[in-house]
């Protein structure tokens, strides 16, 4: 009998799941996956508002709150991946130096416009980093700040020449190139966890999915997209 799993997932996994979906279908043709892709902030809002699903994949902080409120099941929780934040430019464009914090600051200030989103975890962190670096006002004066979505799209439509987001999210947009991750001293990977929701309807299938997400075949795909599996 065919069943459908309803999954809330952070946008960071949308790129690897374009490949993982084929592996899943080959292994479990009787279980369809239906994703709702959102920033973790939006996922939390919707679940708190009463939206139902079987599985949630979101930031560690979001899962902490969802398990504390019993909207997600603590016993089912797995730690999934760390997702580093990086920069991208349009394919063929010069790649600005970002090898250390000073180079990053100079490159950000030299950009015509830097694109970031303040809805997702990486954008929230980047906004705070700009304040810490003392360049928040300067970048906001010329920046392209979007409410949600893939910041690299702003490169393709020529509204910005540098995009900042989790690397796996930047890779969702064709026609761009990754410059690299933020320098180690200002890098803060976004950590993602997964769990069954209290509203789970397909428990057995959902448990199969969570176990599958920790298999070598899946972690290899995650690694290809710059995601580091968590133990």
N, C-alpha and C positions, 0 to 999 in steps of 0.2 A: 504493500500500500504506500502510495506517495504521500509524504508529509512536507510541510513548508516551515522552515525556521525563520522567525522574524528577529532581525538583529539590528540594534542600534550600534553604530560604530563611528569612532573618530575618523576624520578625513585622512589622517596619516596612513591608514591601511588601504585606502581605495586603490592606489597604484599597485601594490603587490597583489591585491585580490583580483585584479584583472587576469593575472597568471594563475593564482591559487584556485580561482573558481573552476578552472579546467581540471586541475588535480582532484579537487573535491568531487566534481561530477563523475569523474572516472572511478573514484573509490566508493562513492556513496550515491549512486544514481537515483536512489529512492528518497533522498532528502534534498529538497530544493532550498537554496539560501536566498532570502529576500532582505536586502540591506536598506537601512535608512542612514545615509551619510550626513553627519553634522559635526560642527565643533562640539567639544565636550560640554561647553557651557550650555549650548542649545539642547543637547541630549539630556542633561540634568533637568533643565527647565521643563522639557516635555514629559519626562518620567514623573517628576514631581506634580505635574498637572494631571496625571492620571493616564497617560498614554501607555499602552501595554505592548510587550514584546517578550521574546524568550531569553535573549542574550544581550548583554551590554558590553561594549569594549570602549573604554574611555580612559582619561587620565587617572593616575593613582589617586589624586586628591578627590576627583569626582567619585570614584569607586569607594573611597573612604566614607564620604558623606552618604552615598546610597546604601552602603551596608549598615552604617550607624542608624539610618532611618528605617532599616529593614525593607527597603525597596529592592535591594539586591541581596542574594544569599551569600553570607560570609563563608560558609563551608565549601562553596563551589569555586571560590575566587582563585584565579591564577595570575601570576605576574608574567606579562607577555614580552614587551620590548621596550628598549630605550630608543627614542627617535631624535637625533641631533638636529639642531637648527642650522640652516645654511643660507647662502646667497646664490642668486642666479642672474644671468644676463641673457639677452637675446642671442641666439646662435650666431656665431661669427663676430660678435662684438668683443672688444678688448675686455679681458678679465682684470678687474681692479685688484690690487694687492690687499690681502686680509690676513697676512701671516702672523700678525700680532695685534694687540689692541690699538696701538698708535696708528698702524697702517689701516686698520678697519675704520677708525674714526675719520682719518683723512679721506678715505675712499667714499665713505657715506656722505661727507660734507661736499665732496667734489661732484657727486652724482647730480644730474639734472632733477631727478625725482626718485625717491625710494618708495617702493610699495610694500605695505604690510597690512595685516588684518588684526583688528583688536578683539575679535570675537573668539578666536582660538587661543589655545594655551601658549603657542609660540609667539603670537602677536602680543599677548598680555605680558609675557616675559620681555620681549623686545622693547615694548613701550617703557617698561621699568628700567631697562638697560640704558635707553637713551637719556633718561633723567640722571642715572648714575654717572654716565659719561659727560653730562653737561651739554648735550647737543640736541635736547628735545625740541626746544623752540626753533632752532635752525632747521631741523629736518621737517618739522610740521609745517613750516612756512612754504615748503616746496613739495612735501611728500604726498603720496597717493594712498590714503588710508581707506580701506574698504571694510564694510561691515562684516562680511564673511566670504568664503570661497577661496579660490586659488589665486594667490598674489601674482604668480608668474603670467597670468592672463594679461596683466597690466603692461608686461613687456611686449607681448604680441600686438596689443592695440596701441602701443607707443605712448601710453600715458606715463610710463616710468622706464628707467633704464637699469634699475637694480631692484630685485625682489627678494624679500626675506620671508622665510617660512621653514617649517620642517622640510628636510630634503626630500622625503618621500612624497610630500604634497607638491613641491616644486616640480617633481618629475611627472606629475599628472598632465602637464601642459607641454604640447609638442612645440618644437621650434625654439627651445631655450637650452642653455648649457649651465651646469652647476659650476660656480666659482670654487666653492668649497664650504666646509663647515665654519662656524664662528671660531675664532681663536680659542684655544683650550681654557685660557684664563677667564673668558667671559661666556663660555659655552655652558648651557644648561639643557641637556637632553630632556625631552618630554617623555616621561615614563607612562606606559599604558598597561592597564590591567583588564581582565575580563571576568565576568561572573554570570550566573543565571539570575534573572530577575524574579521577583516574587510573583510576577504575573505569568511565569513560564507555563506554556501549554504542552509543549513537546519536550518533556524532560529528558527522555532517553536520547533523542536526537541531539539535544543541546549539550548533554554530557559528552557525547561522541565528538562534537565539534570542539569543545574545550580541550579534550585530550589530543585531538588531531593537531591543534594549533601549536603543540609543544613537540611535534615529531620532527626528525631531521630534515625531511623533505620541505616542510614549511619554513623552518628556521633558515634553510639555505636560500629560499626565495626572499625572506625578510632581509637577509644579509645583502643580497643584490641591490636592494633599495635603501641601503644605508641604515637599516634597523638592526639593533643589537639585541639578541634574545636575552631575557632576564631569567635568572635561576629561581 
